[in-house]
Structures are given as C-alpha cells and as structure tokens.
Amino acid sequence: MPDPYLPHEVEVLERIQESPTIFTLRLAFTDPEMQARYCFQAGQFNMVYLYGVGEVPISIISDPEDAHRIDHTIRAVGRVTQGLARLEKGARLGLRGPYGRGWPLKQAEGRDIVLLTGGLGCAPVVSVIHYVLRRRERFGRLTILQGVKHTDDLIWRDQYETWNRLPDVQVGLAADVAGPGWFGQVGPVTILFDRVQFDPGALVMMCGPEPMMRASVQELLRRGVVGEDLWLSMERSMHCAIGHCGHCQMGGWPGLPLPGNPGPAGRAGVLTS
C-alpha cells in the first residue's frame, strides 16, 4: 500500500493570476503512470506540499475526466500559500490526495442544480460546473449564485458572463460592497433568491462562510427546499487529511455523517435541521 502521508511530485504547467491575491496553478504529475492512475470526484481536494515549507488543503477545480491536468485555485493568505504564489511554470511541488467525499452528482442527475457560494467558496463548485456543462443532457437547469464581500474579490468575471449565456443556465452575483462598474446586486447572496427561478425540488450545493450558509439554509427551507436536498461543504483546520489526527472532525452535529474529512471542498453533508 502506498504511504498516504507521502506526496508525489507534480510540475506547474501554467500559473494564472485571477486577482491580486488569488491565483490558479495548473499541475500534472511528473510520473506519467501516476498521472494516468490519478482520479477524483468533483468537490474533492488535494494536500499541496511546498518543499521545505509545509502543505495546505486546496480544492480541485478541473473536470474529473480531464486526464491531463489538475487545477487548484489558491488565495495567498499564509506561509505556504504565499510561497505557492511565487511559483512559476516548471516549478516542482508535492501532491497527495484526493480527499473528501465530493458532491452528490449521481443523486443530482435529472434534477435542477443550485450552486450557492460565498467568497472563494466558488472554487469547490467550479468542477461541478465543468462536469454538468460537459454532460448537459443528464441534468436540468443549472443556477449559479455567488456572493462576495467586495466586488474586487470576484474572480472569473468573464467566465460567469459566458456561463450566463448558455441555455438552461442562470447566474446571479451579489457583493456586500460595490465598486465602480459593478453589474451584479448589492447585498448578501440571499437577495439573489428573488432574482432567479429554480424548482424547490432542486438539489442545492453550497460552500462559503458558515454564517452565509446558515442564512441561506434558513431561507431555502422557508421557500420549500427540503433539508435532504441541501448539501454543504464544511471547512475545518486540516492537518493529515485522512481523519487520523482528528483536527478536521466536525463534532456531533445531528444529520452530519461522522467521522469524515471536511476540507475546503471535501465534506458535503446532508443538513437536516
């Protein structure tokens, strides 16, 4: 059995600056056999290791069936992520994973999907968007709702506009504070519920700050969405990523299946209350 704590070497194929503090690293394993063997589910994450510095859990945003690249979008906020921000094309680093449970895409087939995110919480659902759009016939209407604190925090603006022009896709954007030229709504992400249309029987996947998700859950329940159709990606301090050290455990919340690996994109659990 491979050592789950041992990272495998990957190379930076491309570095994309998304905003002043957010960037995307496009990676591939240097070992072709490892690259061919690697697979993940939409919503899972990897532990990204910067040699001599440390490792951090990062969501995978690429399509699970893209066998040639592994994309991670990262905000430079700490020692490791600031070090990752200085990497250029051709740099080598370590990767282990994937971890987490992923999103319930099989359960979502044949139904409308609502993706509700806040801040960089959009990253864990980007792989879902790619997955659904490449398999459009399997799913109903796709609704993408994104909230940010300030308009400067919004990344992928052009991509949101492109998605919004596609058939059976609607996009809603909201910011607490609007800068010049803002084209979305002003306020919390919940104000978007009155500006889009979706079936109360839709399956909802959400990720972002917990106060945002709590307020959204309360409003969605009030609008007739049942608790079993609300899936959350919860984040806790991640150390080993395999559940051994216990730092990632959520505690004894009713309705959340435990134990498990939460992670920034990996812990989708049914909310029943």
C-alpha positions in Angstrom: 0.0 0.0 0.0 1.3 3.5 -0.8 2.1 5.7 2.2 -0.9 8.1 2.5 1.4 10.7 4.0 3.9 10.7 1.1 3.4 13.4 -1.5 4.0 12.7 -5.2 5.9 15.1 -7.4 3.9 17.4 -9.7 5.0 20.1 -12.1 3.4 23.5 -12.6 2.2 23.5 -16.2 0.7 27.0 -16.0 0.2 29.8 -13.5 -2.9 32.1 -13.8 -3.3 35.3 -11.7 -7.0 35.5 -11.0 -6.9 38.6 -8.8 -4.3 40.5 -6.7 -4.4 37.7 -4.0 -5.8 34.7 -5.9 -4.1 32.5 -8.5 -4.6 29.2 -10.2 -1.9 26.5 -10.5 -2.3 24.0 -13.3 -0.5 20.8 -12.3 0.4 17.4 -13.7 2.4 14.5 -12.1 5.9 14.1 -13.4 5.4 10.4 -13.4 3.1 9.5 -16.4 1.9 6.3 -14.7 0.8 8.3 -11.7 -1.0 10.9 -13.9 -2.8 8.1 -15.7 -3.8 6.5 -12.4 -4.9 9.6 -10.6 -8.7 10.2 -10.4 -11.0 12.3 -8.2 -14.7 13.3 -7.8 -16.0 16.9 -8.2 -15.7 18.6 -4.9 -12.7 16.7 -3.5 -9.4 18.4 -2.6 -5.7 17.6 -2.5 -3.0 18.4 0.0 -0.5 20.6 -1.8 3.1 20.4 -0.4 5.7 23.1 -0.9 9.1 21.6 -0.2 10.7 22.8 3.0 7.7 24.9 3.9 4.6 22.8 4.5 1.3 21.7 2.9 -2.2 23.0 2.7 -5.6 21.6 1.5 -6.7 23.0 -1.8 -9.8 22.4 -3.8 -9.6 20.8 -7.2 -11.4 22.9 -9.8 -10.8 20.9 -13.0 -13.1 18.4 -14.6 -12.7 14.9 -13.1 -12.5 13.3 -16.5 -9.6 15.7 -17.7 -6.7 13.3 -17.5 -4.1 15.8 -18.4 -4.2 18.5 -15.7 -5.2 19.2 -12.1 -6.2 22.8 -11.4 -6.1 24.4 -8.0 -7.2 28.0 -7.3 -5.5 29.4 -4.2 -5.7 32.6 -2.1 -2.3 33.8 -0.8 -3.0 34.2 3.0 -0.4 32.2 4.9 3.2 31.0 4.8 2.5 28.0 2.4 0.1 29.7 0.1 2.3 32.8 -0.2 5.2 30.5 -1.1 3.0 28.8 -3.7 2.1 32.2 -5.1 5.8 32.7 -6.0 6.0 29.6 -8.1 6.3 29.8 -11.9 5.8 27.4 -14.8 8.1 24.4 -14.5 8.3 24.5 -10.7 8.0 21.2 -8.8 6.0 20.6 -5.7 4.3 17.7 -3.9 0.7 16.4 -4.0 -1.3 13.8 -2.1 -4.9 13.0 -2.4 -7.6 13.3 -3.4 -9.5 13.5 -0.1 -13.1 14.3 0.9 -16.4 12.9 -0.2 -17.1 15.0 -3.2 -20.5 16.3 -4.3 -23.6 14.0 -4.9 -23.6 14.3 -8.7 -25.3 10.9 -9.3 -28.1 11.9 -7.0 -28.4 15.2 -8.9 -28.9 13.6 -12.3 -32.3 14.5 -13.9 -32.8 17.4 -11.5 -32.2 21.1 -11.3 -29.0 22.1 -9.5 -28.4 25.3 -7.5 -24.8 26.1 -6.7 -24.6 28.7 -3.9 -21.2 30.0 -2.9 -19.5 32.9 -1.0 -16.1 34.3 -1.3 -13.5 31.8 -2.6 -16.2 29.2 -1.8 -16.8 29.3 -5.5 -13.7 27.2 -6.1 -15.1 23.9 -4.8 -18.1 24.0 -7.2 -16.2 25.0 -10.3 -15.5 21.3 -11.0 -19.3 20.7 -10.7 -20.0 23.4 -13.3 -17.5 21.9 -15.7 -18.9 18.4 -15.0 -22.5 19.4 -15.6 -21.8 21.5 -18.7 -19.9 18.7 -20.4 -22.8 16.2 -19.6 -25.6 18.6 -20.2 -28.2 16.0 -21.1 -28.0 14.4 -17.7 -29.1 17.5 -15.7 -31.9 20.1 -15.5 -31.4 23.8 -15.1 -28.2 25.0 -13.6 -28.3 28.0 -11.3 -25.0 29.6 -10.1 -25.2 32.1 -7.2 -22.1 33.8 -6.0 -21.6 36.3 -3.2 -18.5 38.3 -2.2 -17.7 40.9 0.4 -16.4 43.4 -2.2 -16.6 43.4 -5.9 -12.8 43.3 -6.1 -13.0 39.8 -4.6 -14.9 38.4 -7.6 -12.8 36.2 -9.8 -13.7 34.6 -13.2 -15.9 37.6 -14.2 -15.7 36.7 -17.9 -16.4 33.1 -17.1 -19.6 34.0 -15.2 -20.8 36.0 -18.2 -20.1 33.1 -20.5 -21.9 30.6 -18.3 -24.9 33.0 -18.1 -25.3 33.0 -21.9 -25.7 29.2 -22.1 -29.1 27.5 -22.4 -30.7 26.5 -19.1 -28.0 28.3 -17.1 -28.7 31.3 -14.9 -26.1 33.2 -12.9 -26.6 35.6 -10.0 -23.9 37.7 -8.4 -24.0 39.8 -5.3 -21.5 41.9 -3.3 -21.8 43.5 0.1 -19.8 46.5 -1.1 -19.9 47.5 -4.7 -17.1 49.2 -6.6 -17.3 51.2 -9.8 -18.9 49.4 -12.7 -20.4 46.6 -10.7 -23.0 44.7 -12.7 -24.5 42.5 -10.0 -26.7 43.0 -7.0 -25.6 44.8 -3.8 -26.2 42.9 -0.5 -25.9 39.4 0.9 -26.1 36.5 -1.5 -29.6 35.6 -0.2 -31.1 38.6 -2.1 -30.5 36.7 -5.3 -33.2 34.2 -4.4 -35.8 36.7 -5.6 -34.0 37.4 -8.8 -33.6 33.8 -10.2 -36.0 31.0 -10.7 -35.4 27.4 -9.6 -37.6 24.4 -8.7 -37.9 23.8 -4.9 -37.1 20.2 -5.8 -33.6 21.2 -6.9 -30.5 19.8 -5.3 -28.5 22.6 -3.7 -24.8 22.5 -3.1 -23.2 25.4 -1.2 -19.8 26.4 0.1 -18.5 29.5 1.8 -18.5 31.3 5.2 -20.7 29.4 7.7 -22.9 32.5 8.6 -23.7 32.8 4.9 -24.6 29.1 4.6 -26.7 29.2 7.7 -28.7 32.2 6.5 -29.1 30.6 3.1 -30.3 27.3 4.5 -32.9 29.0 6.6 -34.2 30.9 3.6 -34.2 27.9 1.3 -36.1 25.8 3.8 -38.6 28.6 4.1 -39.0 28.5 0.3 -39.8 24.8 0.3 -36.5 23.1 -0.4 -36.2 20.0 1.8 -33.3 19.5 4.2 -32.2 16.3 2.5 -31.5 18.3 -0.7 -29.2 20.8 0.9 -25.5 19.8 0.7 -22.8 21.7 2.4 -19.0 21.8 2.1 -17.6 22.5 5.5 -14.1 23.6 6.4 -12.1 22.9 9.4 -8.3 23.0 10.2 -6.8 20.3 8.1 -3.6 18.6 9.1 -3.3 15.0 7.9 -6.4 14.9 5.6 -7.1 11.3 6.3 -9.0 11.7 9.6 -6.2 10.2 11.8 -5.3 13.3 13.8 -8.9 14.4 14.4 -8.4 18.1 13.7 -10.9 18.0 10.8 -13.8 16.4 12.6 -16.9 18.5 12.8 -18.2 17.2 16.2 -21.5 15.6 17.0 -23.9 17.7 14.8 -27.2 15.8 14.1 -27.6 15.0 10.5 -23.9 15.2 9.6 -22.3 11.8 8.9 -19.2 11.4 11.0 -16.3 10.7 11.1 -15.1 12.1 7.9 -12.8 14.5 6.1 -14.2 18.0 5.8 -11.7 20.1 3.9 -12.4 23.2 1.9 -14.2 21.2 -0.8 -14.5 17.7 0.5 -17.1 17.5 3.2 -20.5 17.6 1.6 -23.1 16.5 4.2 -26.8 16.5 4.4 -28.3 19.2 6.6 -31.5 18.0 8.3 -32.1 20.8 10.8 
